[in-house]
Amino acid sequence: MLPVKLPVIDKCTGCKLIEGLYCKRYFNPEVLWKNTGNCPSATHMKAEVVEDRKKLNPIKASKRRT
């Protein structure tokens, strides 16, 4: 017996995986958002990329080029 699908929540609005009132991929989207804070399959959200630029010693940098 398959689990019953529950309707999507407000955070899922705009996702391409929504079919009617239900998510194509997850049975209970509310628990997914509650536990992880986001949906790994959300097509309406972009992942934020954070770059850490570390200071590079100029002497070491010159040795790497050769």
C-alpha positions in Angstrom: 0.0 0.0 0.0 1.4 3.4 -1.0 1.5 6.3 1.5 -1.1 9.0 1.0 0.3 12.2 -0.6 -0.3 15.4 1.3 -0.8 18.8 -0.3 2.1 21.2 -0.9 2.8 24.1 1.4 3.3 27.8 0.5 7.1 27.5 0.2 6.6 25.1 -2.7 4.7 27.7 -4.8 6.4 28.2 -8.2 8.1 24.8 -8.3 7.8 22.9 -11.6 7.4 19.6 -9.7 3.9 20.5 -8.4 1.1 18.7 -10.1 -2.3 20.1 -9.0 -2.0 20.3 -5.2 0.6 17.6 -4.8 4.4 17.2 -5.3 5.5 14.7 -7.9 8.6 13.7 -5.9 7.7 13.8 -2.2 4.7 12.4 -0.3 4.9 15.0 2.6 6.7 18.2 1.5 5.9 20.0 4.8 8.1 17.6 6.8 10.9 18.0 4.2 10.9 21.8 4.6 10.6 21.5 8.4 13.6 19.1 8.8 16.1 20.4 6.3 15.0 24.0 5.9 14.8 23.7 2.1 13.9 21.3 -0.7 16.7 19.7 -2.6 14.5 19.4 -5.7 13.1 22.9 -5.6 13.1 24.3 -9.2 12.0 27.8 -8.2 15.0 28.5 -5.9 18.6 29.1 -6.8 21.4 27.9 -4.6 23.5 30.7 -3.1 27.2 30.3 -3.8 29.6 31.8 -1.2 33.2 32.1 -2.2 35.9 32.4 0.4 39.0 34.2 -1.0 42.0 33.5 1.2 45.1 35.6 1.2 47.8 34.0 -0.9 51.4 34.5 -0.1 53.0 36.2 -3.2 56.1 34.1 -3.0 54.2 30.8 -3.1 52.0 32.1 -5.9 55.1 32.9 -8.0 56.4 29.4 -7.5 53.1 27.8 -8.5 53.1 29.5 -11.9 56.3 27.8 -13.0 
